[in-house]
Amino acid sequence: MLRAMLTYIDGTFVEDEHATVNVRSRALNYGLGCFGGIRGYLSDDGEQVFVFRLDAHIERLEESAKILYMQLPGSQAEVCDIVLDLLRRNNVHEDIYVRPLVINNSNLLAPVLREEDSSFICYCMPLKRYIDKDAIDVCVSSWRRVRDNAIPSRTKPTGGYLNSALARREAMDNGFDEAIFLTEDGVVSEGSAEHVFLVRRGVVYSPPSTKDNLDGITRRSLIEMVTEDLGLSFVERDIGRTELYVADELFLCGTGAQVTPVRSVDRRLLGDGTVGPITAKIQSHFDDVVHGRVPHRNDWLTPVWG
């Protein structure tokens, strides 16, 4: 059972159970809103918590809000301070997940977007592993990723996650752990809430963030780690469905998923079915970075305490 936590909502900190919206809220009725997902990691000293890429997450949230005619309650720096204040008030000394949201909280009828109806909410919860398996089995979904020109996925829209929920439910009903979306043009987009990387003949590949998917901060970070820290070859290009079947290795990444190895795609086993050596190297390096063990990447980490 989750312990009682405080949530920030429009200038005040309240107990989770009191952080509510009206049943008439446009956010509830029409899915008008956007959100972020941020991770904090307990350091090896058992006390300090490092928030990963906090500035980048809040910058993306501000850009998302702008696209959707909404606004944050202050500057990026002020919103970062709200996140850190939330974690301190909750006395966080553990791996933590933070969810900032900007929603349209008007109670009027009709799906109308107005900056003055913006409401900012931020909550957190303890989180170790989002996907509790060493490697997962995935399928290519029959559902297609919603085009960015219809519901802009780069805004991380609350309403757009109906698309993700349908794909994930289909996957689970058919015995898989996760789904992979194709775009309407038939190329690989992303998972229901993760980006896709594949390894073939020693080269790491990923579809671009313009393929109806989110401009992922974990994805961007991994590309830098792969090329600059690990010296691996990386290519960003369109990826076809059948390329997933013959990949030497495949993994998903995201704030929640971190680096999650894939064992099979549409019941085609990848390699020998174990975590591949390149995926394992990337996974280990990512873990070192977020826990503050890689000094030259510490500028990605914001300490909660001190």
Beta strands, then each sheet from edge to edge (+ up, - down):
strand 1: 6-9
strand 2: 12-15
strand 3: 33-35
strand 4: 38-42
strand 5: 49-52
strand 6: 96-104
strand 7: 118-126
strand 8: 136-144
strand 9: 178-182
strand 10: 188-191
strand 11: 195-200
strand 12: 203-206
strand 13: 233-236
strand 14: 249-254
strand 15: 258-265
strand 16: 268-269
strand 17: 301-303
sheet 1: 2+ 1- 7+ 6- 3+
sheet 2: 2+ 1- 7+ 6- 4+ 5- 17+
sheet 3: 10+ 9- 8- 15- 14+ 11- 12+ 13+
sheet 4: 10+ 9- 8- 15- 16+
end
